[in-house]
C-alpha cells in the first residue's frame, strides 16, 4: 500500500467512525425523547442540515426497538471526536432530565 492509498484508507476509516458517533448521538436523543436536530443546532448554529446527521436519522429506530445507550457512552463518544460543544449540550439535556 502506497502513501496515498494509506492516507485514503485512514480518512475513510475516520469518516465511518465519525458517522457511527453521529448515529450513537442521534439514537441516544431518540431514546430520551429529544430531537437530535435541535440539540445539534444548539451546539453548532452555523451548521444547518448536516448531511451526516440526516443520514444517521434515517438509520435510527424507535425507542422501543433500540438498545439502551448510557449517558456516559454518548458523552465518551462525543469527546473522543472532539465534539465538546455537542457534549456540552448533551450534558445540559442530561442535567435537565435528572432535575425533573
Secondary structure, 3 states (H helix, E strand, C coil): CCHHHHHHHHHHHHHHHHHHHHHHHHHHHHHCCCCHHHHHHHHCCCCCCCHHHHHHHHHCCCCCCCCCCCHHHHHHHHHHCCCHHHHHHHHHHHHHHHHC
